[in-house]
Protein backbone atom coordinates (compact mmCIF):
# COMPACT_ATOMS: atom_id res chain seq x y z
CA UNK A 1 0.00 0.00 0.00
CA UNK A 2 1.13 3.54 -0.71
CA UNK A 3 0.63 6.86 1.06
CA UNK A 4 0.54 10.01 -1.08
CA UNK A 5 3.04 12.43 0.43
CA UNK A 6 1.71 15.97 -0.12
CA UNK A 7 4.58 18.36 0.62
CA UNK A 8 4.64 22.08 -0.17
CA UNK A 9 8.39 22.19 0.27
CA UNK A 10 9.95 19.04 -1.11
CA UNK A 11 12.98 18.76 1.14
CA UNK A 12 14.04 15.85 3.36
CA UNK A 13 15.28 17.49 6.58
CA UNK A 14 14.96 16.96 10.31
CA UNK A 15 11.77 19.05 10.27
CA UNK A 16 10.03 16.50 8.05
CA UNK A 17 11.63 13.22 9.00
CA UNK A 18 12.10 13.47 12.77
CA UNK A 19 8.37 13.34 13.72
CA UNK A 20 7.87 10.28 11.53
CA UNK A 21 10.94 8.56 12.94
CA UNK A 22 9.81 9.43 16.45
CA UNK A 23 6.49 7.73 15.77
CA UNK A 24 8.18 4.73 14.21
CA UNK A 25 10.39 4.16 17.23
CA UNK A 26 7.46 4.34 19.64
CA UNK A 27 5.24 2.25 17.40
CA UNK A 28 7.94 -0.42 17.11
CA UNK A 29 7.13 -1.41 20.70
CA UNK A 30 3.43 -1.86 19.92
CA UNK A 31 2.24 -4.83 17.86
CA UNK A 32 0.94 -3.37 14.60
CA UNK A 33 1.27 -5.71 11.62
CA UNK A 34 2.05 -9.43 11.92
CA UNK A 35 4.46 -11.24 9.63
CA UNK A 36 1.85 -12.42 7.21
CA UNK A 37 0.89 -14.52 4.30
CA UNK A 38 0.40 -16.23 2.20
CA UNK A 39 -1.61 -13.61 0.30
CA UNK A 40 -3.23 -14.62 -2.99
CA UNK A 41 -4.34 -12.02 -5.49
CA UNK A 42 -6.70 -12.17 -8.45
CA UNK A 43 -4.79 -14.38 -10.86
CA UNK A 44 -5.43 -13.63 -14.53
CA UNK A 45 -5.99 -16.40 -17.05
CA UNK A 46 -2.61 -18.18 -17.14
CA UNK A 47 -2.92 -19.02 -20.83
CA UNK A 48 -0.21 -17.15 -22.78
CA UNK A 49 1.27 -15.77 -19.56
CA UNK A 50 4.88 -15.67 -18.39
CA UNK A 51 5.89 -15.81 -14.73
CA UNK A 52 8.72 -14.54 -12.59
CA UNK A 53 9.60 -15.10 -8.93
CA UNK A 54 11.42 -12.60 -6.74
CA UNK A 55 12.44 -13.27 -3.14
CA UNK A 56 12.78 -9.90 -1.44
CA UNK A 57 15.03 -10.62 1.54
CA UNK A 58 14.53 -7.66 3.87
CA UNK A 59 16.06 -6.99 7.25
CA UNK A 60 13.10 -8.35 9.22
CA UNK A 61 11.83 -11.05 6.87
CA UNK A 62 11.72 -12.39 3.32
CA UNK A 63 8.85 -12.22 0.85
CA UNK A 64 8.42 -14.63 -2.04
CA UNK A 65 6.52 -12.76 -4.74
CA UNK A 66 5.10 -14.27 -7.93
CA UNK A 67 4.53 -11.98 -10.92
CA UNK A 68 2.94 -12.65 -14.31
CA UNK A 69 2.58 -10.79 -17.61
CA UNK A 70 1.40 -11.49 -21.19
CA UNK A 71 3.77 -13.57 -23.31
CA UNK A 72 3.17 -11.45 -26.41
CA UNK A 73 4.10 -7.81 -25.95
CA UNK A 74 5.81 -4.92 -27.71
CA UNK A 75 9.47 -4.44 -26.72
CA UNK A 76 9.07 -0.66 -26.54
CA UNK A 77 6.11 -0.77 -24.16
CA UNK A 78 5.92 -1.73 -20.51
CA UNK A 79 3.98 -5.00 -20.12
CA UNK A 80 0.93 -5.31 -17.92
CA UNK A 81 2.52 -6.94 -14.86
CA UNK A 82 0.42 -8.45 -12.07
CA UNK A 83 1.52 -9.72 -8.67
CA UNK A 84 -0.40 -12.95 -8.28
CA UNK A 85 0.98 -14.22 -4.98
CA UNK A 86 3.01 -13.10 -1.96
CA UNK A 87 4.27 -15.03 1.05
CA UNK A 88 6.34 -13.65 3.92
CA UNK A 89 8.27 -15.33 6.68
CA UNK A 90 10.72 -14.11 9.27
CA UNK A 91 13.33 -13.47 10.40
CA UNK A 92 15.67 -11.68 8.00
CA UNK A 93 18.42 -13.84 6.49
CA UNK A 94 21.06 -11.84 8.37
CA UNK A 95 19.85 -13.61 11.53
CA UNK A 96 21.37 -16.86 10.17
CA UNK A 97 24.91 -15.50 9.97
CA UNK A 98 25.93 -17.60 12.99
CA UNK A 99 23.73 -20.56 12.06
CA UNK A 100 23.95 -21.16 8.32
CA UNK A 101 22.34 -24.61 8.64
CA UNK A 102 19.04 -22.88 9.39
CA UNK A 103 18.95 -21.36 5.91
CA UNK A 104 18.04 -24.57 4.07
CA UNK A 105 14.54 -25.12 5.57
CA UNK A 106 13.98 -21.35 5.46
CA UNK A 107 14.76 -21.06 1.72
CA UNK A 108 12.95 -24.33 0.92
CA UNK A 109 9.78 -22.97 2.51
CA UNK A 110 9.89 -19.77 0.45
CA UNK A 111 10.51 -21.66 -2.80
CA UNK A 112 7.83 -24.26 -2.09
CA UNK A 113 5.19 -21.56 -1.58
CA UNK A 114 6.20 -19.84 -4.81
CA UNK A 115 6.27 -23.12 -6.77
CA UNK A 116 2.74 -23.98 -5.65
CA UNK A 117 1.56 -20.73 -7.22
CA UNK A 118 3.24 -21.00 -10.61
CA UNK A 119 1.79 -23.49 -13.14
CA UNK A 120 3.94 -26.63 -13.06
CA UNK A 121 4.55 -26.55 -16.82
CA UNK A 122 5.96 -23.02 -16.42
CA UNK A 123 8.52 -23.82 -13.69
CA UNK A 124 11.49 -24.45 -16.00
CA UNK A 125 11.18 -21.12 -17.85
CA UNK A 126 10.20 -19.03 -14.80
CA UNK A 127 13.21 -16.98 -13.69
CA UNK A 128 13.96 -16.74 -9.96
CA UNK A 129 15.80 -13.86 -8.28
CA UNK A 130 16.82 -13.83 -4.62
CA UNK A 131 17.68 -10.23 -3.66
CA UNK A 132 18.80 -9.09 -0.21
CA UNK A 133 18.64 -5.51 1.01
CA UNK A 134 19.94 -3.29 3.83
CA UNK A 135 20.00 -5.88 6.60
CA UNK A 136 22.74 -7.71 4.70
CA UNK A 137 24.60 -4.52 3.80
CA UNK A 138 25.19 -3.99 7.52
CA UNK A 139 27.16 -7.23 7.92
CA UNK A 140 30.90 -7.54 7.49
CA UNK A 141 31.66 -8.51 3.90
CA UNK A 142 32.94 -12.03 4.57
CA UNK A 143 29.99 -12.88 6.83
CA UNK A 144 27.48 -11.51 4.32
CA UNK A 145 29.16 -13.49 1.53
CA UNK A 146 28.88 -16.69 3.58
CA UNK A 147 25.11 -16.23 3.90
CA UNK A 148 24.63 -15.49 0.19
CA UNK A 149 26.89 -18.37 -0.91
CA UNK A 150 24.89 -20.76 1.28
CA UNK A 151 21.63 -19.57 -0.25
CA UNK A 152 23.10 -19.90 -3.74
CA UNK A 153 24.15 -23.50 -3.11
CA UNK A 154 20.62 -24.31 -1.88
CA UNK A 155 19.00 -22.76 -4.95
CA UNK A 156 21.34 -24.62 -7.33
CA UNK A 157 19.80 -27.87 -6.04
CA UNK A 158 17.08 -28.66 -8.59
CA UNK A 159 15.29 -30.92 -6.11
CA UNK A 160 14.68 -27.79 -4.01
CA UNK A 161 14.36 -25.14 -6.71
CA UNK A 162 12.41 -26.00 -9.89
CA UNK A 163 12.83 -22.53 -11.42
CA UNK A 164 15.20 -21.09 -14.03
CA UNK A 165 18.11 -19.97 -11.89
CA UNK A 166 21.67 -18.68 -12.30
CA UNK A 167 24.16 -17.99 -9.47
CA UNK A 168 24.21 -14.28 -10.40
CA UNK A 169 20.48 -14.14 -9.56
CA UNK A 170 21.29 -14.22 -5.83
CA UNK A 171 23.01 -11.13 -4.49
CA UNK A 172 22.84 -8.17 -2.13
CA UNK A 173 21.37 -5.06 -3.73
CA UNK A 174 23.14 -1.76 -3.32
CA UNK A 175 21.13 0.98 -1.62
CA UNK A 176 20.93 2.81 -4.94
CA UNK A 177 19.53 -0.25 -6.71
CA UNK A 178 16.97 -0.70 -3.96
CA UNK A 179 15.79 2.90 -4.32
CA UNK A 180 15.79 2.79 -8.13
CA UNK A 181 13.75 -0.43 -8.26
CA UNK A 182 11.21 1.06 -5.84
CA UNK A 183 11.03 4.23 -7.99
CA UNK A 184 10.33 2.09 -11.07
CA UNK A 185 7.59 0.23 -9.19
CA UNK A 186 5.86 3.41 -8.04
CA UNK A 187 5.98 5.03 -11.46
CA UNK A 188 4.78 1.84 -13.12
CA UNK A 189 1.76 1.77 -10.80
CA UNK A 190 0.96 5.43 -11.48
CA UNK A 191 1.08 4.84 -15.26
CA UNK A 192 4.02 7.16 -15.87
CA UNK A 193 5.82 4.85 -18.30
CA UNK A 194 2.73 4.34 -20.47
CA UNK A 195 1.84 8.02 -20.55
CA UNK A 196 2.67 9.40 -24.00
CA UNK A 197 1.96 13.02 -23.03
CA UNK A 198 4.91 15.40 -23.45
CA UNK A 199 4.24 17.05 -20.06
CA UNK A 200 4.05 13.80 -18.08
CA UNK A 201 5.38 14.08 -14.52
CA UNK A 202 7.22 11.36 -12.68
CA UNK A 203 6.59 10.56 -9.02
CA UNK A 204 9.23 10.76 -6.28
CA UNK A 205 9.80 8.05 -3.70
CA UNK A 206 10.52 7.87 0.02
CA UNK A 207 10.93 4.27 1.14
CA UNK A 208 11.68 3.15 4.69
CA UNK A 209 12.54 -0.43 5.53
CA UNK A 210 13.86 -1.97 8.70
CA UNK A 211 17.49 -0.95 8.15
CA UNK A 212 17.58 1.84 5.56
CA UNK A 213 15.75 4.77 4.01
CA UNK A 214 15.77 5.42 0.25
CA UNK A 215 15.05 8.69 -1.58
CA UNK A 216 14.60 8.54 -5.37
CA UNK A 217 13.25 10.96 -7.96
CA UNK A 218 13.96 12.34 -11.43
CA UNK A 219 15.08 15.99 -11.14
CA UNK A 220 14.47 18.56 -13.84
CA UNK A 221 18.11 19.69 -13.91
CA UNK A 222 21.49 17.99 -13.72
CA UNK A 223 22.29 15.39 -11.07
CA UNK A 224 25.68 16.20 -9.50
CA UNK A 225 25.99 13.11 -7.26
CA UNK A 226 24.15 9.84 -6.56
CA UNK A 227 23.12 9.66 -10.21
CA UNK A 228 21.47 6.38 -11.21
CA UNK A 229 20.24 6.06 -14.84
CA UNK A 230 17.56 3.42 -15.52
CA UNK A 231 16.20 2.31 -18.88
CA UNK A 232 12.52 1.45 -19.09
CA UNK A 233 10.76 0.62 -22.37
CA UNK A 234 13.65 2.05 -24.38
CA UNK A 235 13.79 5.38 -22.52
CA UNK A 236 16.60 6.36 -20.14
CA UNK A 237 15.59 8.14 -16.93
CA UNK A 238 18.32 10.03 -15.07
CA UNK A 239 17.49 9.43 -11.40
CA UNK A 240 18.84 10.83 -8.18
CA UNK A 241 18.94 8.00 -5.65
CA UNK A 242 20.38 8.03 -2.15
CA UNK A 243 20.16 5.32 0.50
CA UNK A 244 20.57 6.23 4.17
CA UNK A 245 21.88 3.10 5.89
CA UNK A 246 20.80 2.79 9.56
CA UNK A 247 17.86 5.16 8.96
CA UNK A 248 15.29 2.35 8.76
CA UNK A 249 12.69 1.78 11.46
CA UNK A 250 14.49 -0.93 13.43
CA UNK A 251 17.99 0.49 13.19
CA UNK A 252 16.92 4.04 14.01
CA UNK A 253 15.53 2.56 17.21
CA UNK A 254 18.83 0.78 17.84
CA UNK A 255 21.04 3.82 17.34
CA UNK A 256 18.94 5.81 19.80
CA UNK A 257 19.42 3.01 22.34
CA UNK A 258 23.14 2.89 21.56
CA UNK A 259 23.38 6.65 22.08
CA UNK A 260 21.66 6.41 25.46
CA UNK A 261 23.92 3.51 26.43
CA UNK A 262 27.09 5.38 25.41
CA UNK A 263 26.07 8.66 27.07
CA UNK A 264 24.72 7.33 30.36
CA UNK A 265 26.24 5.63 33.34
CA UNK A 266 26.52 1.90 32.79
CA UNK A 267 23.54 0.54 34.68
CA UNK A 268 21.07 -2.23 33.97
CA UNK A 269 18.17 0.24 33.61
CA UNK A 270 18.34 3.20 31.23
CA UNK A 271 15.51 5.75 30.74
CA UNK A 272 14.46 6.07 27.07
CA UNK A 273 12.48 9.19 26.08
CA UNK A 274 11.63 7.62 22.70
CA UNK A 275 9.52 4.88 24.29
CA UNK A 276 6.05 5.20 25.78
CA UNK A 277 6.06 5.83 29.51
CA UNK A 278 6.60 2.65 31.59
CA UNK A 279 7.25 0.55 28.49
CA UNK A 280 10.20 -1.81 28.94
CA UNK A 281 12.50 -3.57 26.52
CA UNK A 282 15.72 -5.49 27.16
CA UNK A 283 18.55 -5.32 24.63
CA UNK A 284 22.09 -6.74 24.62
CA UNK A 285 24.46 -3.78 24.36
CA UNK A 286 28.19 -4.50 24.15
CA UNK A 287 27.62 -7.88 25.78
CA UNK A 288 25.45 -6.52 28.62
CA UNK A 289 21.72 -7.00 29.12
CA UNK A 290 20.25 -3.51 29.40
CA UNK A 291 16.60 -2.75 30.16
CA UNK A 292 15.30 0.45 28.59
CA UNK A 293 12.40 2.04 30.44
CA UNK A 294 10.19 4.48 28.57
CA UNK A 295 9.73 7.99 29.92
CA UNK A 296 7.39 9.26 27.18
CA UNK A 297 9.31 12.49 26.56
CA UNK A 298 8.98 13.45 22.87
CA UNK A 299 10.92 16.72 23.21
CA UNK A 300 13.98 14.90 24.59
CA UNK A 301 13.54 12.20 21.95
CA UNK A 302 13.61 14.77 19.13
CA UNK A 303 16.80 16.24 20.60
CA UNK A 304 18.42 12.83 20.14
CA UNK A 305 16.97 12.43 16.65
CA UNK A 306 18.35 15.81 15.65
CA UNK A 307 21.86 14.45 16.23
CA UNK A 308 21.25 12.09 13.32
CA UNK A 309 18.67 13.97 11.21
CA UNK A 310 20.08 17.46 10.88
CA UNK A 311 20.90 20.34 8.56
CA UNK A 312 24.60 20.92 8.08
CA UNK A 313 26.48 24.23 8.09
CA UNK A 314 26.44 25.49 4.45
CA UNK A 315 30.25 25.53 4.49
CA UNK A 316 30.18 21.72 4.76
CA UNK A 317 27.59 21.19 2.02
CA UNK A 318 29.32 20.30 -1.26
CA UNK A 319 27.80 20.08 -3.81
CA UNK A 320 24.71 22.08 -2.89
CA UNK A 321 21.90 21.76 -1.89
CA UNK A 322 22.04 19.22 0.96
CA UNK A 323 19.36 17.26 2.79
CA UNK A 324 20.42 15.28 5.89
CA UNK A 325 23.86 16.44 6.99
CA UNK A 326 26.30 16.91 4.08
CA UNK A 327 24.38 14.57 1.74
CA UNK A 328 23.69 16.24 -1.61
CA UNK A 329 20.12 16.27 -2.90
CA UNK A 330 19.08 18.23 -6.02
CA UNK A 331 16.17 20.65 -5.95
CA UNK A 332 12.73 19.16 -6.38
CA UNK A 333 10.00 20.53 -8.61
CA UNK A 334 7.16 22.11 -6.62
CA UNK A 335 4.56 20.15 -8.60
CA UNK A 336 6.17 16.74 -8.11
CA UNK A 337 4.20 14.25 -6.02
CA UNK A 338 5.99 11.93 -3.64
CA UNK A 339 4.90 8.55 -2.33
CA UNK A 340 6.04 7.41 1.12
CA UNK A 341 6.05 3.62 1.34
CA UNK A 342 7.11 0.84 3.68
CA UNK A 343 7.49 1.63 7.37
CA UNK A 344 6.25 5.21 6.88
CA UNK A 345 2.74 3.79 6.68
CA UNK A 346 2.49 2.09 10.09
CA UNK A 347 2.48 5.10 12.46
CA UNK A 348 0.23 7.10 10.14
CA UNK A 349 -2.32 4.29 10.15
CA UNK A 350 -1.92 3.87 13.91
CA UNK A 351 -2.97 7.48 14.49
CA UNK A 352 -5.59 7.59 11.74
CA UNK A 353 -3.71 10.36 9.92
CA UNK A 354 -4.16 9.05 6.38
CA UNK A 355 -6.85 10.84 4.40
CA UNK A 356 -9.12 8.85 2.04
CA UNK A 357 -6.87 9.77 -0.90
CA UNK A 358 -3.76 8.58 0.96
CA UNK A 359 -2.39 12.05 1.72
CA UNK A 360 -1.43 13.28 5.17
CA UNK A 361 -0.85 16.68 6.70
CA UNK A 362 2.68 17.11 8.02
CA UNK A 363 1.79 19.75 10.63
CA UNK A 364 -1.03 17.58 12.00
CA UNK A 365 1.31 14.58 11.99
CA UNK A 366 3.88 16.48 14.03
CA UNK A 367 1.24 17.48 16.59
CA UNK A 368 -0.26 13.98 16.80
CA UNK A 369 3.17 12.40 17.19
CA UNK A 370 3.94 14.53 20.22
CA UNK A 371 0.53 13.82 21.80
CA UNK A 372 0.83 10.08 21.24
CA UNK A 373 4.39 9.87 22.56
CA UNK A 374 3.35 11.48 25.86
CA UNK A 375 1.14 8.47 26.67
CA UNK A 376 1.99 5.51 28.87
CA UNK A 377 2.08 1.95 27.61
CA UNK A 378 -0.98 0.73 29.54
CA UNK A 379 -3.18 3.49 28.07
CA UNK A 380 -2.17 2.45 24.56
CA UNK A 381 -2.63 -1.27 25.23
CA UNK A 382 -6.09 -0.76 26.72
CA UNK A 383 -7.30 1.53 23.95
Secondary structure, DSSP 8 states (H G I E B T S, - for coil): --EEE--SS---SHHHHHHHHHHHHHHTTS--S---EEEE------TTEEEEEEEEE-SS-EEEEEEEEESS--TTS----EEEEEEEE-S-GGGGTT-GGGHHHHHHHHHHHHHTTS-GGGTTT-EEEEEE-HHHHTS-HHHHHHHHHHHHHHHT-TTT--SB--GGGEEE--HHHHHHHHHHHHHHHTTGGG---TT----EEEEE-SSEEEEEE--SS---SSEEEEEETTEEEEEEEEEEET-SHHHHHHHHHHHHHHHS---SEEEETTS-BT-EEEEEETTEEEEEEE---HHHHHHHHHHHS-B--GGG--SS-BSSBT-B-----TT--EEEEETHHHHHHHTT---TTS---HHHHHHHHHHHHTSBHHHHHH-
